[in-house]
Amino acid sequence: MKAKRLALCAVTTALLIAVQYVLGFVSGVELVTVFFLCFCYVFGARDGLLVGIAFSLLRCLIFGFFPNVILLYLVYYSLFAAVFGFMGRHSALLKVCPAVTLIIMAASGYFAVKGIPVSALYKTRVRVMLWVLFAISAVILIFYLVSSFIKRSENGAELASVTSAAVFMTVLFTLIDDVITPLTMGYSAEAAAGYFYGGFLAMLPQTVCAAVSVFLLFRPLKSVFERFERTV
């Protein structure tokens, strides 16, 4: 690996840590997803994997060493780097994302109607966020379909596909956490179920934030990373 490329990976790792630290005090808001997504999309899975592992380990110097969190980050961001690294290199994968969006839209609509067994204090908040996620998924899907049928709209279809993939990965983060944390912490079945449903309170606003931030920032950040990519 070239020295310049390695240095860029180090700078990107520091950037991700800084972004997480600065926004760590704002509940439900994070921009690590869009920055790391664009980096992996432009530089590929190999460089993304290096940054993902470095970020997962070095962030512990600020946020503390918790075995379940370290394992969660290592698993998730390695998978994240692979997904978006390959998406950036193989455009055929972008066509799978609308189906993922449809699944998320159907699931969020279903649980918004049926309800989720959380505390009565949070039921209204969870239902509203589920409907917001349903609406965002519907907009992404419509945007993709319209872009696909309009000539010279590949950028629109790409944007919709990447956004839907970001939504899916954000949901997957919570689902992986729902497996790793109960296993590493030795939760009982009842405690694991409570942890799973409690995770919706953090997952929903983060998912909405990921969708909005990727949709708005993907194109400009991708252009910035592409400019750096040509110099290394």
VMD Tcl script that draws the C-alpha trace (Angstrom):
set ca {
  {0.00 0.00 0.00}
  {1.35 3.41 -0.96}
  {2.38 5.75 1.82}
  {-0.08 8.43 0.64}
  {-2.93 5.95 0.64}
  {-2.02 4.72 4.11}
  {-1.84 8.31 5.35}
  {-5.28 9.01 3.88}
  {-6.66 5.96 5.70}
  {-5.18 7.30 8.95}
  {-6.69 10.75 8.39}
  {-10.07 9.21 7.58}
  {-9.93 7.15 10.78}
  {-9.21 10.30 12.79}
  {-12.06 12.08 11.00}
  {-14.53 9.33 11.89}
  {-13.49 9.41 15.53}
  {-13.80 13.20 15.62}
  {-17.24 13.13 13.99}
  {-18.48 10.51 16.44}
  {-17.08 12.40 19.41}
  {-18.50 15.79 18.40}
  {-21.97 14.42 17.72}
  {-21.91 11.88 20.55}
  {-23.76 14.31 22.79}
  {-26.70 14.61 20.38}
  {-29.05 11.66 20.69}
  {-29.93 9.91 17.42}
  {-27.63 12.04 15.27}
  {-24.52 10.55 13.66}
  {-22.55 11.22 10.50}
  {-20.01 8.40 10.73}
  {-22.17 6.36 8.37}
  {-22.13 8.82 5.47}
  {-18.41 9.64 5.78}
  {-17.32 6.01 6.05}
  {-19.77 4.95 3.33}
  {-18.33 7.44 0.84}
  {-14.76 6.45 1.69}
  {-15.46 2.73 1.19}
  {-17.45 3.40 -1.98}
  {-14.55 5.28 -3.59}
  {-11.49 3.48 -2.18}
  {-12.84 -0.05 -2.06}
  {-13.27 -2.82 0.51}
  {-9.58 -3.27 1.35}
  {-8.94 0.32 2.43}
  {-12.39 0.45 4.02}
  {-11.61 -2.64 6.08}
  {-8.37 -1.09 7.30}
  {-10.14 2.11 8.35}
  {-13.04 0.19 9.89}
  {-10.77 -1.92 12.10}
  {-8.62 1.06 13.09}
  {-11.70 3.12 13.93}
  {-13.25 0.29 15.97}
  {-10.12 -0.06 18.11}
  {-8.82 3.50 18.41}
  {-12.19 4.99 19.38}
  {-11.86 3.01 22.62}
  {-9.21 5.50 23.77}
  {-11.98 8.10 24.01}
  {-15.15 6.11 24.65}
  {-13.69 3.33 26.84}
  {-12.91 -0.35 26.43}
  {-16.07 -2.47 26.49}
  {-15.65 -6.00 25.05}
  {-19.17 -6.21 23.61}
  {-18.86 -2.80 21.93}
  {-15.41 -3.57 20.49}
  {-16.68 -6.87 19.07}
  {-19.81 -5.19 17.71}
  {-17.83 -2.48 15.94}
  {-15.27 -4.90 14.52}
  {-17.98 -7.13 13.07}
  {-20.24 -4.36 11.83}
  {-17.71 -1.99 10.28}
  {-15.83 -4.85 8.61}
  {-19.11 -5.94 7.03}
  {-19.96 -2.31 6.23}
  {-16.63 -1.83 4.43}
  {-17.16 -5.00 2.41}
  {-20.72 -4.07 1.38}
  {-20.04 -0.51 0.22}
  {-16.57 -1.30 -1.07}
  {-18.03 -3.90 -3.43}
  {-20.97 -1.66 -4.30}
  {-18.57 1.02 -5.48}
  {-16.76 -1.48 -7.69}
  {-19.72 -3.52 -8.94}
  {-22.67 -1.38 -10.05}
  {-24.87 -4.46 -10.48}
  {-25.20 -4.64 -6.69}
  {-27.03 -1.31 -6.72}
  {-30.04 -3.01 -8.30}
  {-30.56 -5.15 -5.20}
  {-31.09 -2.15 -2.91}
  {-34.66 -1.25 -4.00}
  {-35.82 -4.70 -2.88}
  {-34.18 -4.05 0.51}
  {-35.98 -0.70 0.71}
  {-39.29 -2.40 0.00}
  {-38.67 -4.88 2.83}
  {-37.81 -2.09 5.29}
  {-40.88 -0.12 4.23}
  {-43.13 -3.14 4.71}
  {-41.59 -4.02 8.09}
  {-41.79 -0.48 9.46}
  {-45.40 -0.14 8.30}
  {-46.30 -3.50 9.85}
  {-44.79 -2.71 13.25}
  {-46.23 0.82 13.19}
  {-49.71 -0.69 12.88}
  {-49.21 -3.69 15.14}
  {-47.10 -1.91 17.75}
  {-43.95 -2.92 19.60}
  {-43.95 -4.07 23.25}
  {-42.01 -1.16 24.74}
  {-42.83 1.01 27.73}
  {-46.06 2.98 27.45}
  {-43.96 6.15 27.77}
  {-42.28 5.39 24.45}
  {-45.02 3.73 22.39}
  {-46.15 6.94 20.69}
  {-42.56 7.98 19.97}
  {-41.72 4.58 18.49}
  {-44.86 4.51 16.34}
  {-44.17 8.00 14.97}
  {-40.57 7.09 14.14}
  {-41.72 3.90 12.41}
  {-44.11 5.88 10.23}
  {-41.30 8.35 9.46}
  {-39.08 5.43 8.44}
  {-41.93 4.07 6.32}
  {-42.33 7.42 4.59}
  {-38.60 7.83 3.97}
  {-38.37 4.31 2.53}
  {-41.31 5.05 0.24}
  {-39.69 8.27 -0.99}
  {-36.38 6.48 -1.64}
  {-38.16 3.71 -3.56}
  {-40.18 6.17 -5.67}
  {-37.06 8.24 -6.34}
  {-35.24 5.12 -7.54}
  {-38.09 4.03 -9.80}
  {-38.47 7.48 -11.34}
  {-34.71 7.82 -11.83}
  {-34.53 4.39 -13.44}
  {-37.07 5.33 -16.09}
  {-35.62 8.73 -16.92}
  {-32.73 8.87 -19.36}
  {-29.37 9.98 -17.99}
  {-30.56 9.56 -14.42}
  {-27.98 7.00 -13.32}
  {-26.82 9.34 -10.57}
  {-30.33 9.46 -9.12}
  {-30.69 5.69 -9.14}
  {-27.24 5.33 -7.57}
  {-28.13 7.83 -4.83}
  {-31.39 6.03 -4.03}
  {-29.66 2.65 -3.96}
  {-26.84 3.78 -1.69}
  {-29.29 5.50 0.66}
  {-31.43 2.38 0.94}
  {-28.30 0.30 1.64}
  {-27.31 2.76 4.38}
  {-30.76 2.40 5.96}
  {-30.46 -1.38 5.88}
  {-26.97 -1.35 7.42}
  {-28.08 0.98 10.21}
  {-30.90 -1.41 11.08}
  {-28.45 -4.31 10.86}
  {-26.15 -2.59 13.38}
  {-28.85 -2.81 16.04}
  {-29.72 -6.39 15.12}
  {-26.08 -7.47 15.44}
  {-25.89 -5.67 18.77}
  {-29.01 -7.55 19.89}
  {-27.06 -10.78 19.40}
  {-23.56 -9.84 20.57}
  {-24.39 -7.91 23.75}
  {-26.76 -10.49 25.32}
  {-24.29 -13.29 24.54}
  {-21.18 -11.51 25.86}
  {-22.97 -10.09 28.91}
  {-24.79 -13.33 29.78}
  {-28.34 -11.96 29.61}
  {-31.29 -14.20 30.35}
  {-33.87 -14.78 27.60}
  {-36.21 -12.20 29.16}
  {-33.45 -9.61 29.51}
  {-32.32 -10.23 25.91}
  {-35.88 -9.65 24.67}
  {-36.10 -6.41 26.65}
  {-32.76 -5.30 25.24}
  {-33.98 -6.06 21.73}
  {-37.13 -3.95 22.02}
  {-35.30 -1.20 23.89}
  {-32.89 -0.96 20.97}
  {-35.67 0.45 18.80}
  {-35.48 3.71 20.76}
  {-31.93 4.26 19.50}
  {-32.23 2.53 16.12}
  {-35.13 4.51 14.69}
  {-33.72 8.06 14.97}
  {-30.29 6.82 13.85}
  {-31.85 5.14 10.82}
  {-33.75 8.28 9.86}
  {-30.56 10.33 10.33}
  {-28.58 7.89 8.16}
  {-31.17 8.10 5.38}
  {-31.30 11.89 5.37}
  {-27.54 12.45 5.75}
  {-26.59 9.95 3.02}
  {-29.24 11.31 0.64}
  {-27.98 14.89 1.11}
  {-24.22 14.37 1.47}
  {-23.37 11.32 -0.64}
  {-22.79 13.18 -3.92}
  {-20.59 16.02 -2.54}
  {-18.58 13.73 -0.22}
  {-18.10 11.18 -2.98}
  {-16.70 13.93 -5.21}
  {-14.27 15.00 -2.48}
  {-13.02 11.46 -1.91}
  {-12.71 10.87 -5.65}
  {-10.51 13.95 -5.88}
  {-8.23 12.53 -3.18}
  {-8.32 9.08 -4.77}
  {-6.82 10.45 -7.97}
  {-3.82 11.78 -6.07}
  {-2.82 8.57 -4.26}
}
mol new
graphics top color blue
foreach p $ca { graphics top sphere $p radius 0.5 }
foreach p [lrange $ca 0 end-1] q [lrange $ca 1 end] { graphics top cylinder $p $q radius 0.2 }
display resetview
